[in-house]
Amino acid sequence: MKKSVSQGKWWIIMSFLLPSFIGFAVFIFLPMLTTLGMAFTNYSGGTKWKFIGLTNFRMAFFKSQFPSYLYLTFKFMFVTVFFQIVLGLGFALILAKPSKGCGFFRSAFYIPNILSSVAVGLAFNFIFEPSAGLMNQLLASVGLPTSKFLTSDKSALGVIMAVTIWQNFGYYMVLFIGGLQNINPSLYEASNMDGANKWQQFWSVTIPGLSPVLFFAITMAVIRGFQVFDFVYVMTGGQAGGGPGGSTTVLAFDIYRNAFQYYRMGYAASESLILMVIILAITAIQQIGQKKWVVYDAV
Amino acid sequence: MIDEFNKSQSKIHVDAHILPAADYEVKLTTMLSGGVEMDCFMEKRQTDMFSQYDNGFIEPLDDLMAKSGQSFPGVDAYKSAVTYDGHVICLPWRGGTYFLYYNKKIFADCGLPTPDTFVENKTWTWDTFEKLANQITDTGKGYVGASTYFWANCAEFEAAQHQQELITSDGKIQDDGSMLRAFQRRKRMEENKSMWSLIDMKITKTHYSKQFYDGKLGMLIIGEWFPGQVSTGDRDGLMKGFTKADYGIVPIPCDDVNNYITSGLPTSNHVTTSSKKKDAAFEFISWMAGEGGAKVAASYGVMPAMTDSPAVREIIGANLPDKKSLDYYLASYTHYNCAFNKYGTRVTDLIQNLEEEYLLGKLPDGQFDARYRSGLQEIIDTTN
């Protein structure tokens, strides 16, 4: 039988898709299914385990510090998302138009994003070292009070938030620059002719024009905010248990401890599942809410 | 150690896979759970062996020991630390005892009697230790009186000496207030600057050896492996203002001087249940636990589990500063360790967290007992 052109094309398309589909199935979909199953067991790494229904979920909500870790995770997410987006947008507005030195500043703000989080975390450990660190030396040299930074329960999470914001806002800045450059200049000309000032232009032209990118950036920042782990691990004690008095124990860190330090993989899977449901729910809410403010047809 | 074993015979070749110390426990968990082919392994956090055994990763060694016909002095010396569920499940190669190391030059400079004086007078209690540390700091010469590392088991010494298990193997809470007393002592000392800040050293990853090398620390409580680090520090010129001859070793303080108890667990090796070469793996870990391994361990300045051979004692002696220190180091002690059971790993994390909260002033004395007991109860209720 003679093959149709469309059938031939279909095979070509599938052959290109297959490698990434296999990767997705093996490294994402199957582990997700396994986590889902594991969350309802007392699995601890070996061959002996049993189905325990919702026990892990009950333990998480009623018999552990899980709610306080969840609270810290939300706090981290809100603060970092807000500042990453605001700083990213602010610098994008400044650097979007080609001007002298803008290439340098765009690169300078973006480079932290491509650095390894472990290296960044270690570098900031030295900077925020309380007795002889660069930051305290700088503060002391200009007569400002020094801080205990990572060694205080009041400031440890704040320092991690600051480093996260510093590392990531450049990424959002680049996204926003791309979005700003795609806004039709005639919209600004028209608004000028209508007598709009810069502030009105920002709210009536820039934000609607940028809204698809803004929506994508906020969604990504929220997801990344919930997944924070690396800076907590590197900057506040690693295997030794996180920041002072549990002040930096976010959910991902607790999942790690339960799975790999306490051999409570079933419980850790249930925590992961709760985290995934929260992220999915927030993303869904954002997806529904975007219909009210994201403009895809601004030309 | 492994090279020495490979050189010592031609039948068995051990191919070592070195895991970085900082991530050792996590990587080991992943390897065991993932079914990585491995015949034997070293345990770094001893309380993990209970979960590993319950998960079927560890081979009981009774039959292999009986078949070998050898004696195992390390097993006899640390029986409770190597036995679980009625079986010997590991062979210790390194001993496990905490000691107090002191810098003689600092004591001389401060005009204070060295800790061995108090040991000999039978007044070497925790109050004496605290007073002595305060006296060092109070001289105003820039010295820190003492440092006890941030590991939670270092907070458990007093509870261990009172034989309080914190959580017993059958899931009962046991503490007579020793833990709070230890926290209170540390807080007083930190406030007086006579104890290194626990949180600072944890977050800034300031190693205890660096504190001691810098020549500003009067006393350090740490494990039996420390003489090896002093030898290395001396050899590499890391020690400031003093040499290997200028430090001394005494047992850690104990309030009941007539019924002395110390703390510490040996470091042991296990054979895996999945091993296809169990006899060979056992032969290797037996060698490490025996005189051959003990000589190598002693030459690196760590205390072997097996110390009754004169040849081994001679090597240990060469690494220690003086005869008195050697006598204290090799004396026979009664050991007790809190929560040495399946709850242990989580208990130490709870203790560490509570200690940090206490030192930060977030956990007042009046609330301590309720928080402590609810934390222990949570562990009991949620451990498989």
Contacts between the chains, C-beta under 8 A, distances in Angstrom:
chain1	res1	chain2	res2	distance
A	42	B	384	4.8
A	44	B	51	6.2
A	44	B	54	7.3
A	44	B	55	5.7
A	44	B	384	5.7
A	45	B	29	6.6
A	45	B	32	6.5
A	45	B	33	3.7
A	45	B	51	7.5
A	45	B	55	5.1
A	45	B	57	7.8
A	46	B	33	7.4
A	46	B	54	7.2
A	46	B	55	2.7
A	46	B	56	4.8
A	46	B	57	6.4
A	47	B	55	7.4
A	47	B	56	5.6
A	48	B	54	7.3
A	48	B	55	6.8
A	48	B	56	6.5
A	59	B	381	7.6
A	59	B	382	5.0
A	63	B	378	5.7
A	63	B	381	5.7
A	63	B	382	5.8
A	64	B	378	6.1
A	64	B	382	6.5
A	125	B	204	7.4
A	125	B	205	7.6
A	129	B	204	5.5
A	130	B	200	6.4
A	130	B	204	7.0
A	131	B	200	7.5
A	131	B	204	7.8
A	150	B	203	4.8
A	150	B	204	7.8
A	151	B	197	7.5
A	151	B	199	5.0
A	151	B	200	5.1
A	151	B	203	4.7
A	151	B	204	6.9
A	152	B	360	7.7
A	153	B	356	7.6
A	153	B	357	7.8
A	153	B	360	5.2
A	153	B	362	6.6
A	156	B	203	7.5
A	235	B	203	7.9
A	236	B	203	5.9
A	237	B	202	5.5
A	237	B	203	6.2
A	238	B	22	6.5
A	238	B	23	7.9
A	239	B	22	6.6
A	239	B	23	6.9
A	239	B	25	6.6
A	239	B	26	6.7
A	240	B	150	7.0
A	240	B	202	5.6
A	240	B	352	7.5
A	241	B	349	5.6
A	241	B	352	5.5
A	241	B	353	6.6
A	243	B	203	7.2
A	244	B	199	4.7
A	244	B	202	7.8
A	244	B	203	6.8
A	244	B	356	5.0
A	244	B	360	5.9
A	245	B	353	6.5
A	245	B	356	4.2
A	245	B	357	4.0
A	245	B	360	5.2
A	245	B	362	5.7
A	245	B	363	8.0
A	246	B	353	5.2
A	246	B	356	7.5
A	246	B	357	7.4
A	257	B	349	7.4
A	260	B	25	7.6
A	260	B	26	4.3
A	260	B	29	5.0
A	260	B	30	6.7
A	261	B	25	6.5
A	261	B	26	6.8
A	261	B	29	7.5
A	261	B	345	6.4
A	261	B	349	7.5
A	262	B	51	7.8
A	262	B	345	5.9
A	262	B	346	5.5
A	262	B	349	8.0
A	263	B	29	6.6
A	263	B	48	7.6
A	263	B	51	4.0
A	263	B	52	7.8
A	263	B	55	6.9
A	264	B	382	7.8
A	264	B	383	7.9
A	264	B	384	7.3
A	265	B	33	7.4
A	267	B	382	7.2
